[in-house]
Amino acid sequence: MNDPSIAQLNLSPGMIDFGVGQPSPALLPLAQLKKAAASRLDGNDPSFLAYGANQGDGYFRAVLADYLHEHYHIPVDADQLLVTSGASMGLDLLCTLFARAGDTIFVEEPSYFLALRIFADHRLKIISLPMDAGGLNIEALEEKLIRHRPVLLYTIPTFHNPSSVTLGAERRKQLVELSRRHNFLIIADEVYHLLNYAKAPPPPPMAGYVDADTIFSLGSFSKILAPGLRLGWIQTGPQLLEQIVDCGLLDSGGGLNPFTSALVRSAIEMGLQQTQLATLLTTYTERKVALSNALKEYLPESVRFIEPDGGFFIWLVLPEGVDAEQMRVEARQKNVGFLPGVKFSSAGKLENCVRLSFSYFDVPELEEGARRLAEVFKAFRNDKC
Ligand SMILES: Cc1ncc(COP(=O)(O)O)c(C=O)c1O
């Protein structure tokens, strides 16, 4: 029985909350994981129930490397992968190992709001960098590098959360070049890379540059299989990898998640992961198109947004002076929710922006949510502006 008081996600009935950035329950792959688990648990090899190698299960890493090779369209070396309990945990571990309280981290403006919380936990000094339609603005980065000495730079290069933009191939090269010249490490959060809805693939992932030994690429099964698995990986070059593998956390507990890795290994080997990804791509494409069209139909032209090519999000830019946080209070009364832009700003700005996720609700709900949102926006503008 699903008791709403203890359920992971507690949505009030009738509420269309565009703030929810996870798959709907119907998209969670229970049947696939039943098959994967049965195949693994029916075998006679109990080794995945023991402490594992610090870097993570080698069989799983080999299968994952092949899977990533196929989807990234670049070679992926299993020896450069380290298993984590998800991208968030990987991010936290990297902050523990490669930064000290008071160090500077560069982030994009906007950036993933929960990553900002992790950096705050580590008492890092957060400096924001502007973005445009081509992703992180490299000229602005160069300028800031003259004044600050970051130890880390955090970027979401492909299908950004929340802005959905993608960093161009040329800028990726420039970023790597700058990290080498100015001696900082790049954490590229690539959790949305495989969620591409366009015909052409996105530029190759930053994972392709790990041999530079200034880059960590974070990946996760949260967006392509199921977030509850808490399974992800860090891909990096040999010198940086060695420093992670040797850390106390991994030395004490062994590699992370051997049990889940064994199940997901079966899911990949049995083609179930691939089937799930295909289902997600079809469903999210439909949802993205439906929400974009409904927003175009209902919202006035003064609200700007780019239809995304991938990921989970549509980023609305409302007219200057509209405070999305205030508007959210009124939206709740009309049973529609969203996350206000200020949450994604490390500089306390972006008050007139809104993040909408299309991952959770189905097409009719997304259309109805867009209609409600437009009503709230129009009433709010008339009242307050
Ligand atoms: C950019 C980004 N990184 C990381 C995460 C969390 O990943 P995980 O579930 O693997 O910790 C999310 C989830 O929303 C995200 O959007």
The ligand as an SDF file (V2000), in Angstrom:
LIG
                    3D

 16 16  0  0  0  0  0  0  0  0999 V2000
   22.0780   18.3760  -12.9910 C   0  0  0  0  0  0  0  0  0  0  0  0
   21.7260   17.3020  -12.0170 C   0  0  0  0  0  0  0  0  0  0  0  0
   22.6980   16.6660  -11.3650 N   0  0  0  0  0  0  0  0  0  0  0  0
   22.4230   15.6970  -10.4810 C   0  0  0  0  0  0  0  0  0  0  0  0
   21.1290   15.3230  -10.1870 C   0  0  0  0  0  0  0  0  0  0  0  0
   20.8840   14.2680   -9.1750 C   0  0  0  0  0  0  0  0  0  0  0  0
   21.4330   13.0540   -9.6520 O   0  0  0  0  0  0  0  0  0  0  0  0
   21.4400   11.7430   -8.7640 P   0  0  0  0  0  0  0  0  0  0  0  0
   20.0300   11.2930   -8.6010 O   0  0  0  0  0  0  0  0  0  0  0  0
   22.2430   10.7930   -9.5750 O   0  0  0  0  0  0  0  0  0  0  0  0
   22.0800   12.0740   -7.4730 O   0  0  0  0  0  0  0  0  0  0  0  0
   20.0820   15.9670  -10.8360 C   0  0  0  0  0  0  0  0  0  0  0  0
   18.6810   15.6170  -10.5300 C   0  0  0  0  0  0  0  0  0  0  0  0
   17.7880   16.3820  -10.7120 O   0  0  0  0  0  0  0  0  0  0  0  0
   20.3960   16.9800  -11.7630 C   0  0  0  0  0  0  0  0  0  0  0  0
   19.4350   17.6310  -12.4170 O   0  0  0  0  0  0  0  0  0  0  0  0
  1  2  1  0
  2  3  1  0
  2 15  2  0
  3  4  2  0
  4  5  1  0
  5  6  1  0
  5 12  2  0
  6  7  1  0
  7  8  1  0
  8  9  2  0
  8 10  1  0
  8 11  1  0
 12 13  1  0
 12 15  1  0
 13 14  2  0
 15 16  1  0
M  END
$$$$
